[in-house]
Every structure is written in structure tokens, then in C-alpha cells.
Amino acid sequence: MEKLDKLIPRAVKVLKKYGIVENNIYPGQFNGYISSFGAAINQSGLLPAVVFFAKDERAEDKRSHLLRVIRDLLDEDDNPQESTIQYTPMDMYEYIKNVSEEGRSMMNMMEQKIILRATAVKLALRLFQKKNDHGEN
């Protein structure tokens, strides 16, 4: 299994690429998105969790960005060059759906890869300052 110390620097780049981290500040609610993503996987399974996170209910919600970041990190596994592709939440859904068709053991491996990347994102965010809901740092 991959090491977090290799994934964290990649996560930092991807967080900046998608504009989640700007001027070394990130939206505070992003911590909650990551925590609830792990819980959703444990409770419902990987594909239902991805479906839930794929659509933002309100304009200020940005939970779908988490899927974009994780999908980008998965892409770097297949293509180590820095990607210029901007993924959508549906790209993550299609990716997981295709893996699910390969069987349960592949889904288990994919679930572990995704959880590891979500952990790397959570740790990468600790390098930056959190902006709380009231716009204060």
C-alpha cells in the first residue's frame, strides 16, 4: 500500500489546482466534508457515498469538490505527469462504477485507495489556515 508521505504533497497541489486552497486559506467546512465522506463510505458503501457527494444541494456547498480532488489523485496513479484535466464529480462516479463491474475484490481495493487519498487530503489541509464560516481566519 502506498505511503501517505507521498500522497500529501500531491494532495497539496491538487487542492490548489481546484481553488480549494487560495492564499494558504481553505474553507472551514471542507474538514466536515472529508469526515462525513469517510462515514458515508462506512455506512452506505463507496458508490452511494460518491452519489451523495456528487451534487451540491446549495450554491455555497462545495462537497463535490472533494470528489474532484480524490479523482485527480487517483489519476496521478495511472499518469504520474501533472494532469491539466479538470475532473467533475460525475467523472468519479463513472470511475467507481467501472471498477464495481470488475468485482468485489476490486471494489475493496478501490475503497482503500480512496480512503487513503481522503486521509492525505485531510492531512494536507492542516498545512493551511482554515477560514471559518463567518469569513474570519
N, C-alpha and C positions, 0 to 999 in steps of 0.2 A: 504494500500500500504506500501511496505517496506520502511525503512528509509535508506537514503544514508549513515548515520554514521555506519551502519552495513555492507554495501557493500564496502565501501572504503578500510578497512583493507583486505577484501577478494580480492579486485582488486589488491592491492599491492602484495600479494602472487602470484597471477596468472601472473601478469606482469613479476615477477622474474622467475616464473616457465618456461615461454616461452622464456626467454632470451631477452625480450624487454628492461628490466632494468638490466644493468650489472654494478657493481661497483658504484651504485647510479646514473648512467647516462643513458639516453634514447635518441634514435634518434629523432631529432627535427621534422622530417616530420610526426611523429606519431600524433602530435597535429592536423595537417591538415587532416589526415585520419579520426580522430574522428569527426571533424567538418563537413567534407564532407559526412560522413556516415549519420549523422542526416539530412542533407539537402537532401541526396538521398532518405531517407525514406519519407520525407515530399513531395518530388516532384514525386517520382515514385511508392512508396509503399514499404513495407517491403521485399517481396520476390525479386523484381527486384533489390533492393539495395544490398541484400545478394549475388545475382548472380554477380553483378558488382564487388563487393569486393572479391569474391571468387578466382579470378585469378589475379595474379600479372603480369602486362604487361612486366616489365623489371626485371632483376635479383635484382636490388637494391631496387625495390618496396617491401614493407612489409605490404601493406594494408590488405592482407588476414590474417595477424596475429591478427588483431582486431577481426575478426570473431572467431578465436580460443579462444581468451581471453573471449569474451562475452559468447560463448557456454560453456566454462568451468564454468563461473559464474552462468549460468542457471542450469548446472548440480549440483552445490552445493545446489540449492534449493531442488532438489529431493534426493540428497545424501550428507548430511552435513559433512561426513568424508572427509578429504582432498583427493582429487582424484589424482591418478597417471596416469590417461588416458591422452594421448596427442591427442587433437582433431585436425581434419583437417577442412579446410573451407567447404568441402562437408558435413561434419557432421552437420554443422549449416544449410546448405541448406536443408538437409533431415529433420532435426528437424522442421524447419519452414514449409516445405511442408506438413508434417504430421499434424501440428497444423492447417494449412489452410483448410484441409479436414474436420475439426471439425466445421467449420462455421465462419461467420464474427465476431461474438462476441468474440470467442476465439482468432482470429487474432488480434482484437483490444487490448485485454488484453496482448497478447504476444508482440505486438508492444510497449506498455507502459513499460513492463518489460525490453525489450531490450534497449529502450531509457534510462531508469533509470540506467541500467548497463553501458551503454556507458558514461553516466554522471559520474558515480562512477570511471570509468577508467580515464576519463579526470581529475577529481579532484585528484585521486591517483598519477597521473604523476606529479602534482605540488609539490609533496614531494621530487622529484628528480631533478637533474640538467639536463638541455636539452643540447644535443650536436648539434651544428648547422651543416649545410650542408658541411661546409669546415673542419669538424673534430675538430673544436675548441669548448670548453665548455663555 
